[in-house]
Amino acid sequence: MNPPNTTTLYLIRHGETDANVHGIWNGATDGPLNERGKAQAMATAHRLQNTAHPFTAVYSSPLQRAYETAQTIARALSIPDVQSMPDLAEFNLGEWEGLSYEVLNAEKRLWARMKEDPHWAPPGGESAMQFAMRLVRAIRTIGERHPGEHVVMVSHGGALATALAMLLEQNGQNWRNYQMTNCGISALVFDPRPRLLFLNDTSHLEAIGKLDDWR
């Protein structure tokens, strides 16, 4: 039994996009959900609708793929407004936006460079440290606003993994321990220290089918 002032955040990665399918980094680049992503968002909304605890607020990254997912969830939960929070946006790679993961890893050495120096930033982008700290700031702000409540927060794969690594291990470089699939659900409580209840639950997505069914 959690203390009465415990805040519980349900962390949702947005639904699938075409960039996800093709392995393209669209961090700060805007774009909509694809048809499978819309179905994932609807399935997630139904799952949360059947949760025992009522939700009082829905927060989202302002980027379309996250905000569209959040709107679908908010409608199902009868929450009138999605609260957009810029600090929940995905990692901004500046001039390297739109490159494939393969190029970012092999040619640009993005992840190796970030590991060597978390204050290094790609041209026109932000550093891993800037990215991690804004995410932690956003999540702690949401938690402080909603003591004793259950809240939905929709963001991005890199953002959620990095935020959880920072909150739980104080090391954003351990983000690989907290990767989430599209519309996976994780739950985090603050009582008062952050504690992970579960990570990347995708049981509600099983009926949607495999990726190849949607190509």
Helices and strands as residue ranges (DSSP letters): E 7-13, H 18-22, H 35-49, E 57-60, H 64-76, E 82-84, G 86-88, G 94-96, H 101-106, H 110-116, H 128-145, E 150-155, H 157-169, G 172-178, E 185-190, E 194-201, G 203-208, G 211-214
